[in-house]
Amino acid sequence: MQMKQLLLILIPGFFMVIAQPLRGQIFAEEWKEFKSVEGAFRVMAPGEITEKNDTVPTALGELIYHTLFNQTPGIPEGNLIYMVSYCDYPEGAVSSDSTDLLRDFFDATVAAAANSVAGEVVYQAKDEVQGFPGRRWRIDYMGGKSVIRTLAFVAGSRYYAVQTVAHLQRNTNVDTDRFLKSFRLLPAKG
């Protein structure tokens, strides 16, 4: 139960990015590689990436939730938002080695994500990224007019979510797969 309370706090902070007004300019589809040394990943995205960090008080102490995103309005066949989020949990709170804990963690995460946008989970399935356990899901929200696609996983005690947001009529597009498949963890230092 404590985990669900924690996730309900974290996920709404993440979705605040989606509620921000979209920029009015039209972007060309120039994809660039973005590397986050602190986040230990790389990903391809159209245009520039903006980073937002939120410190969230929780029962586990203060957690820093990192959100890196690109908003691309004006591309008729594309996504509105491309986003990578990550959060480091204290040792023992969540671990990529604990199957039972991860099942409960992802169940709570998906439910909290849908609840935070008053959306409906359309599908979800087990997945993995570079050998780390995860889950993939889709949430329809805004009365079914918009779609959030998520690929999330846990590497050690770090939670990652790789996501796109699109209008319903544009939610099936090659750019979603391109973005999700381009995500790679960087090799560990040392």
C-alpha positions in Angstrom: 0.0 0.0 0.0 2.8 2.4 0.8 4.2 1.9 -2.8 0.9 3.0 -4.3 0.9 6.2 -2.2 4.4 7.0 -3.3 3.6 6.4 -7.0 0.5 8.6 -6.9 2.8 11.4 -5.8 5.5 10.9 -8.4 3.4 10.2 -11.5 1.3 13.5 -11.3 4.5 15.5 -11.2 5.6 13.8 -14.4 2.3 14.5 -16.1 2.6 18.2 -15.3 4.9 18.4 -18.4 2.0 17.2 -20.6 -0.3 20.0 -19.3 2.2 22.8 -20.3 1.2 24.8 -23.4 2.7 23.6 -26.6 5.0 25.8 -28.5 3.5 27.2 -31.7 6.3 26.6 -34.1 6.5 23.8 -36.6 9.6 21.5 -36.4 11.3 19.8 -39.2 11.8 16.1 -38.6 15.5 16.4 -37.8 16.3 13.7 -35.3 19.3 14.1 -33.0 21.0 11.8 -30.5 20.7 13.0 -27.0 22.9 11.6 -24.2 22.3 12.0 -20.5 25.4 11.3 -18.5 23.6 11.6 -15.2 20.7 9.5 -16.5 23.1 7.0 -18.1 21.2 6.8 -21.4 21.0 7.9 -25.0 18.0 8.4 -27.2 17.1 9.8 -30.6 14.5 12.6 -30.7 13.3 15.3 -33.1 14.6 18.6 -32.0 16.0 19.7 -28.6 15.5 18.0 -25.3 14.4 20.0 -22.2 15.1 18.8 -18.7 12.9 19.3 -15.6 13.7 17.9 -12.2 11.2 17.7 -9.3 12.1 16.9 -5.7 9.2 14.9 -4.3 8.8 14.2 -0.5 7.8 10.6 0.0 7.6 8.0 2.8 11.0 6.9 1.5 12.5 10.4 1.8 12.9 13.0 -0.9 13.2 11.6 -4.4 14.4 13.5 -7.4 12.2 12.7 -10.5 14.1 13.7 -13.7 12.0 14.4 -16.8 13.6 15.0 -20.2 11.2 15.9 -23.0 10.8 17.3 -26.5 7.5 18.8 -27.6 6.9 18.7 -31.4 3.5 20.2 -32.3 2.8 20.9 -35.9 4.0 17.6 -37.4 0.7 16.2 -38.6 1.7 12.5 -38.6 3.9 12.6 -35.5 3.8 12.7 -31.7 3.3 15.8 -29.6 5.7 14.8 -26.9 8.7 12.5 -26.6 9.8 11.9 -23.0 12.3 10.0 -20.9 11.9 10.0 -17.1 13.9 8.4 -14.4 14.1 8.2 -10.6 16.5 6.6 -8.2 14.9 4.7 -5.4 16.6 4.0 -2.1 18.4 0.6 -2.0 15.8 -2.2 -1.2 12.8 -0.1 -2.2 12.6 -1.5 -5.7 15.1 -3.7 -7.5 15.4 -5.2 -11.0 16.2 -8.5 -9.2 12.9 -8.9 -7.4 10.2 -10.4 -9.6 7.4 -10.3 -7.1 8.2 -6.7 -6.0 8.5 -5.6 -9.6 5.1 -7.1 -10.6 3.4 -5.1 -7.7 5.5 -2.0 -8.6 4.5 -2.0 -12.2 0.8 -2.7 -11.4 0.8 0.3 -9.0 2.7 2.4 -11.5 0.3 1.7 -14.4 -2.7 2.3 -12.2 -1.3 5.6 -10.9 -0.4 6.8 -14.4 -3.9 6.2 -15.7 -5.5 7.8 -12.6 -3.3 10.9 -12.8 -4.7 11.8 -16.2 -8.1 10.3 -15.6 -7.3 7.9 -18.4 -8.0 4.3 -19.3 -5.3 1.6 -19.7 -6.0 0.1 -23.1 -3.2 -2.6 -22.9 -0.2 -3.6 -21.0 2.4 -6.4 -21.3 5.6 -7.5 -19.8 8.7 -6.2 -21.7 12.4 -5.7 -21.1 15.1 -3.3 -22.1 18.6 -4.5 -22.5 17.9 -7.5 -20.2 16.2 -5.4 -17.5 12.6 -6.3 -16.6 9.8 -3.9 -17.6 6.4 -3.3 -18.9 4.8 -1.6 -21.9 1.4 0.1 -21.8 -1.0 2.5 -23.5 -3.3 4.9 -21.8 -6.1 6.8 -23.6 -7.0 10.0 -21.9 -8.7 13.4 -22.4 -12.0 11.5 -23.2 -10.2 9.1 -25.5 -8.7 12.0 -27.7 -5.1 11.5 -26.7 -2.8 8.5 -26.1 0.3 8.0 -23.9 2.5 5.0 -24.9 5.0 3.9 -22.3 7.9 1.5 -22.1 9.1 1.4 -18.5 11.8 -0.7 -16.8 13.9 -1.0 -13.7 17.7 -1.2 -13.9 19.1 -1.8 -10.4 17.1 0.6 -8.3 16.6 3.2 -11.0 13.1 3.4 -12.7 13.0 4.6 -16.3 9.9 5.5 -18.4 10.3 6.2 -22.2 7.1 7.7 -23.6 5.3 9.4 -26.4 2.1 11.4 -26.4 -0.1 11.8 -29.5 -3.6 12.6 -30.5 -5.7 9.4 -30.9 -5.9 9.7 -34.7 -2.0 10.1 -34.9 -1.1 7.6 -32.2 0.1 4.8 -34.6 3.1 6.3 -36.2 6.7 5.2 -37.1 8.2 7.9 -34.8 6.9 6.2 -31.6 8.7 3.0 -32.5 11.8 4.9 -33.6 12.0 6.8 -30.3 11.3 3.8 -28.1 13.7 1.5 -30.0 16.5 4.2 -30.0 16.7 4.3 -26.1 19.9 2.7 -24.8 21.5 2.6 -21.4 25.1 3.9 -21.5 27.8 1.5 -20.3 28.5 1.7 -16.6 31.6 3.8 -15.7 34.6 2.1 -14.2 
